[in-house]
Amino acid sequence: MASLQDQIATQLQSKSLPVSPSWLNSFVSSSAAFHRNVPLSALTQTALFRLLASDFRDSLMINTQSSLLPVDIFNPTVQERCIQGPIPVQVMDIEDIGSSLWSQVEAIERVERGEAIRGREIIRTVNVGEGSEDHSGGAANTAGPNGTGDTDGPHRLIVQDAGGTKAVAIELKPVNGIALGKLQIGAKLLLRNVTVARGLMLLTPECVTILGGKIEALDQTWREGRKERLLARITGEGEQAQRS
């Protein structure tokens, strides 16, 4: 009979998540107090939840090339190629490239003041704070210029595979769930049949499956520094324009 680790690994592999044996052994050991009386399905679901909150560089295997990004994926001299996958990746950055930098700063400041936009009317909201970004309703998200928490896009992502290779991805078509108020840093995606043109991954709904999750520490650091990063870019662009 297959061991508990092997059974969980098989279940996760069916979701295209080749979990690392060392990570899985650690999970099973830490769960030893309760897994004796817990159904395999429930234990696998717990493992999946923790996997989506982990750093894929620590929790997934890297011995299968088909589940990793090409190490030269950013090469701009390659006109076009298709990456079949499935490749699990984690989001390291997200940017709304369809909105001006100033409008994004203003949206963050509205949330800081506890305000949101409904139509042409500014309204006060109740639950204000950094933690409110984790919700998807009202002005609780930092978001976008529309004041609803969802951003208009298109979005630019930086994603990373289990081997540590990073790539830049652009929404070619809107992908449900990719938005500043919804997709958190460390969130996990599954990529299939993605077109890469001149080093850019082109995302469409057909090639992206959003698995969810986040890396708490990275997400918090990213959110806390986002306004300052936007302001620095605005200042930098202004200085460049003056030099020109």
C-alpha positions as CSV (number, residue, x, y, z in Angstrom):
1,M,0.0,0.0,0.0
2,A,1.3,3.5,-0.9
3,S,2.5,5.6,2.0
4,L,0.5,8.7,3.1
5,Q,3.1,10.9,1.5
6,D,2.8,9.1,-1.8
7,Q,-1.0,9.3,-1.8
8,I,-1.0,13.1,-1.1
9,A,1.8,13.6,-3.7
10,T,-0.3,11.8,-6.3
11,Q,-3.3,13.9,-5.5
12,L,-1.3,17.1,-5.8
13,Q,0.4,15.9,-9.0
14,S,-3.1,15.5,-10.5
15,K,-3.4,19.3,-10.0
16,S,-0.1,19.8,-11.8
17,L,1.7,20.5,-8.6
18,P,4.8,18.3,-8.3
19,V,5.4,18.7,-4.6
20,S,8.8,18.3,-3.1
21,P,9.3,15.1,-1.0
22,S,11.1,17.1,1.7
23,W,8.3,19.7,2.0
24,L,5.7,16.9,2.0
25,N,7.5,15.0,4.7
26,S,7.6,18.1,6.8
27,F,3.9,18.7,6.3
28,V,3.0,15.1,7.3
29,S,5.2,15.3,10.3
30,S,3.7,18.5,11.5
31,S,0.2,17.1,10.9
32,A,0.9,13.8,12.7
33,A,-1.2,14.8,15.7
34,F,-4.4,14.8,13.7
35,H,-4.0,13.0,10.4
36,R,-4.7,9.5,11.8
37,N,-8.4,10.2,11.9
38,V,-8.6,12.6,9.0
39,P,-9.8,11.4,5.6
40,L,-7.2,11.6,2.8
41,S,-9.3,14.1,0.9
42,A,-9.3,16.5,3.8
43,L,-5.6,16.1,4.5
44,T,-4.8,16.7,0.9
45,Q,-6.9,19.8,0.9
46,T,-4.9,21.1,3.9
47,A,-1.7,20.3,2.1
48,L,-2.9,22.2,-0.9
49,F,-3.8,25.2,1.3
50,R,-0.4,25.3,2.8
51,L,1.3,24.7,-0.6
52,L,-0.5,27.8,-2.0
53,A,0.8,29.8,1.0
54,S,4.4,28.6,0.5
55,D,7.3,29.7,-1.7
56,F,7.2,27.3,-4.7
57,R,11.0,27.4,-4.7
58,D,10.9,25.5,-1.4
59,S,7.8,23.3,-1.9
60,L,7.9,22.1,-5.5
61,M,10.3,19.8,-7.3
62,I,12.5,21.2,-10.0
63,N,13.6,18.0,-11.8
64,T,11.0,18.1,-14.5
65,Q,11.8,20.6,-17.2
66,S,8.2,20.7,-18.6
67,S,7.0,22.2,-15.3
68,L,9.5,25.0,-15.4
69,L,9.9,28.2,-17.4
70,P,12.7,28.2,-20.0
71,V,15.7,29.9,-18.4
72,D,16.0,32.2,-21.4
73,I,12.3,33.0,-21.5
74,F,13.2,36.8,-21.4
75,N,15.3,36.6,-24.5
76,P,14.0,39.4,-26.8
77,T,15.6,37.9,-29.9
78,V,13.2,35.0,-29.9
79,Q,10.3,36.3,-32.0
80,E,7.6,33.9,-30.7
81,R,7.3,30.5,-29.1
82,C,4.7,28.5,-27.2
83,I,5.3,27.2,-23.7
84,Q,3.1,24.1,-23.3
85,G,3.3,23.4,-19.5
86,P,1.4,23.1,-17.3
87,I,3.8,25.3,-15.3
88,P,3.0,26.4,-11.8
89,V,4.2,29.9,-11.0
90,Q,3.8,32.5,-8.2
91,V,3.1,36.2,-8.7
92,M,5.9,38.5,-7.5
93,D,4.5,41.8,-8.8
94,I,1.4,43.2,-10.4
95,E,0.9,46.5,-12.1
96,D,-2.1,48.1,-13.8
97,I,-0.5,49.5,-17.0
98,G,-3.9,50.8,-18.2
99,S,-4.1,53.5,-15.6
100,S,-1.8,56.5,-15.0
101,L,0.5,56.4,-12.1
102,W,-1.1,59.4,-10.5
103,S,-4.6,57.9,-10.7
104,Q,-3.3,54.8,-8.8
105,V,-1.7,57.0,-6.1
106,E,-5.0,58.9,-5.8
107,A,-6.9,55.6,-5.5
108,I,-4.6,54.5,-2.6
109,E,-5.0,57.9,-0.9
110,R,-8.8,57.6,-1.1
111,V,-8.6,54.3,0.7
112,E,-6.3,55.8,3.3
113,R,-8.9,58.5,3.9
114,G,-11.7,56.0,4.0
115,E,-13.3,57.1,0.8
116,A,-14.5,55.3,-2.4
117,I,-16.0,56.4,-5.6
118,R,-19.6,55.4,-6.6
119,G,-20.4,56.8,-9.9
120,R,-19.4,60.5,-9.6
121,E,-20.0,60.5,-5.8
122,I,-17.3,60.1,-3.2
123,I,-18.6,58.1,-0.2
124,R,-17.1,57.3,3.2
125,T,-16.4,53.7,3.9
126,V,-16.2,51.8,7.2
127,N,-13.4,49.2,7.3
128,V,-10.2,51.1,6.5
129,G,-6.7,49.8,6.8
130,E,-4.0,47.8,5.1
131,G,-5.7,44.5,5.9
132,S,-8.8,45.6,4.1
133,E,-7.0,45.1,0.8
134,D,-7.6,41.4,1.2
135,H,-11.3,41.8,0.6
136,S,-12.9,42.2,-2.8
137,G,-15.8,44.5,-2.1
138,G,-16.2,48.3,-2.0
139,A,-13.3,50.6,-1.2
140,A,-11.6,47.9,0.9
141,N,-9.1,47.3,-1.9
142,T,-6.3,49.6,-2.8
143,A,-7.1,49.8,-6.1
144,G,-8.0,51.0,-9.0
145,P,-9.0,54.3,-10.4
146,N,-12.6,53.1,-10.6
147,G,-12.7,53.0,-6.8
148,T,-14.3,49.6,-6.6
149,G,-11.1,47.7,-5.7
150,D,-10.9,46.0,-9.1
151,T,-8.6,47.6,-11.7
152,D,-9.3,48.2,-15.3
153,G,-6.0,46.8,-16.7
154,P,-4.5,45.4,-18.7
155,H,-2.1,44.2,-16.1
156,R,1.6,43.4,-16.1
157,L,2.9,40.6,-13.9
158,I,6.2,39.3,-12.8
159,V,5.9,35.6,-12.2
160,Q,8.4,33.1,-10.9
161,D,8.6,29.3,-11.2
162,A,9.8,26.7,-8.7
163,G,13.4,27.0,-10.0
164,G,13.5,30.7,-9.4
165,T,13.3,31.8,-13.1
166,K,11.3,35.0,-13.4
167,A,9.3,36.2,-16.4
168,V,7.2,39.3,-17.4
169,A,3.6,38.6,-18.3
170,I,1.1,40.9,-20.0
171,E,-2.7,40.5,-20.2
172,L,-3.4,40.2,-23.9
173,K,-7.1,39.6,-23.0
174,P,-8.7,40.3,-19.6
175,V,-8.3,37.3,-17.2
176,N,-10.9,37.1,-14.5
177,G,-9.2,37.3,-11.1
178,I,-6.2,39.3,-12.3
179,A,-6.6,42.7,-10.6
180,L,-4.8,44.7,-8.0
181,G,-7.6,44.2,-5.5
182,K,-7.8,40.4,-6.1
183,L,-4.5,38.9,-7.0
184,Q,-2.1,39.0,-4.1
185,I,1.7,38.7,-4.0
186,G,2.7,35.1,-3.9
187,A,-0.6,34.0,-5.5
188,K,-0.2,30.9,-7.6
189,L,-1.1,30.5,-11.3
190,L,-1.0,27.5,-13.6
191,L,0.1,28.3,-17.1
192,R,-0.7,26.2,-20.2
193,N,0.1,26.8,-23.9
194,V,1.3,30.4,-23.3
195,T,2.6,32.4,-26.2
196,V,5.9,34.2,-25.5
197,A,6.7,37.0,-27.9
198,R,10.1,38.9,-27.6
199,G,10.5,37.8,-24.0
200,L,6.9,38.7,-22.9
201,M,4.4,36.1,-21.9
202,L,1.0,36.9,-23.4
203,L,-1.8,35.9,-21.0
204,T,-5.4,35.0,-22.0
205,P,-8.2,33.3,-20.1
206,E,-7.5,30.1,-22.0
207,C,-3.9,29.7,-20.8
208,V,-4.2,30.8,-17.1
209,T,-5.7,29.0,-14.2
210,I,-5.7,31.0,-10.9
211,L,-5.1,28.7,-8.0
212,G,-5.1,31.4,-5.3
213,G,-3.0,31.7,-2.2
214,K,-0.4,34.3,-1.3
215,I,2.9,34.6,0.6
216,E,1.9,36.7,3.5
217,A,5.2,38.4,4.3
218,L,5.9,39.3,0.6
219,D,2.3,40.5,0.1
220,Q,2.4,42.8,3.2
221,T,5.8,44.3,2.2
222,W,4.6,44.9,-1.4
223,R,1.4,46.6,-0.2
224,E,3.1,48.8,2.3
225,G,5.6,50.0,-0.2
226,R,3.4,50.4,-3.2
227,K,2.5,54.1,-2.9
228,E,6.2,55.0,-2.4
229,R,7.2,53.0,-5.5
230,L,4.6,54.8,-7.6
231,L,5.7,58.2,-6.3
232,A,9.3,57.4,-7.0
233,R,8.4,56.4,-10.6
234,I,6.5,59.7,-11.1
235,T,9.4,61.7,-9.8
236,G,11.8,59.7,-12.0
237,E,9.7,60.2,-15.1
238,G,9.5,63.9,-14.3
239,E,13.3,64.3,-14.0
240,Q,13.8,62.4,-17.2
241,A,11.4,64.7,-19.0
242,Q,13.2,67.7,-17.7
243,R,16.6,66.3,-19.0
244,S,15.0,65.7,-22.4
